[in-house]
Structures are given as structure tokens and as C-alpha cells.
């Protein structure tokens, strides 16, 4: 049986037709995730800034610390 490529079909369409529909990946729910969902707790990604061995949640504070570190110490 010969396979013909159709100009209207993208590579994903051809793949889905060969092996079935692509489904979005969903992680299995563990007990913790079920408990979080039950109580309406939503995870939030937090960006931290690391400077001179300290971590800052505010970018301006991290920049100020970096400036203090780069200043020569006067004797």
C-alpha cells in the first residue's frame, strides 16, 4: 500500500492520521494534587533573584545589592 502526502496536511496531521490523535500530556494526580484541588489551592511560580549569596523576590532589591557589591570599599 502506497502512502501519499497531501499538500493540505501538515506533518502533525499526517502523524495523527498514522497513529491516532495527539492528546495533551496530563500528569497523574497524586494525593497531594487532589488535596490541593479540593481546597482550591493554586500553585504559583515565583521568580527569585540570586545575588551575593542572598535571594531576593524583588528585582530592584537584587540590583541594589549587586551595586553595593560592585562598589569599592573605602578604608
N, C-alpha and C positions, 0 to 999 in steps of 0.2 A: 504494500500500500504506500503510495507516494504522499508526502506532506508538501502542501503548497503554502507559501506565505502570502497573506493578503495585505495589500498596502494600507488598508484601513485599520488593521490590527497592530497595536503596539506590542513590544516584547512582553509586557506584563499580561496582556490579553492572551497572547499565544501560550504563555506558560500556564495561565489559569485554565485554558481550554485543555491543556495536556494533563494536568494533574489535579484539577479541581480549583475551587475558589481560594484566593489568599484571604485568610482571616487575620484580623489584628491579634497580636500576641496579648494574652491576658494572663497575668501571674495567678497562680493558685492562691486562694485566700487561706491564710493560716489563722489560728485562733486570735492572735493579736490584731490582725487586719479586720477580722469580723467584729471584735470588741470595739475597735476604733470607729468603725462604720455604725455600729449600734448606738453609740453615744454621740455621733455627729462630730467626731474629732477629725480634722482635716490636716494632713501633713503639709508643711510649708517649707520650701527650700530657703535656706539662709545663706547669704554671701558673707564671708568673713575675710578680713584683710590682715595679713601677717606682716609684721614689721618689727625687726629688732628683738625677736623672741616673744613679742606680745601679739595678741589678736584683737582686732577692732571690728565692730559691726558697722561703724560709721566711716566712710571713705575719707572725709575731711580730717577726722582724728588720726587716721593712719598716715595721711600726708603730712600733718603737723608733726607727728612722731618721726617720720623719715627726715623732715627738715631739721629737727633738733639733733638727730643722729649725725647728719652730714656737716653740722657746724663744727668748726674747730673749737676745742675747749681752751679758753684763755687762762693762763696761770697767774 
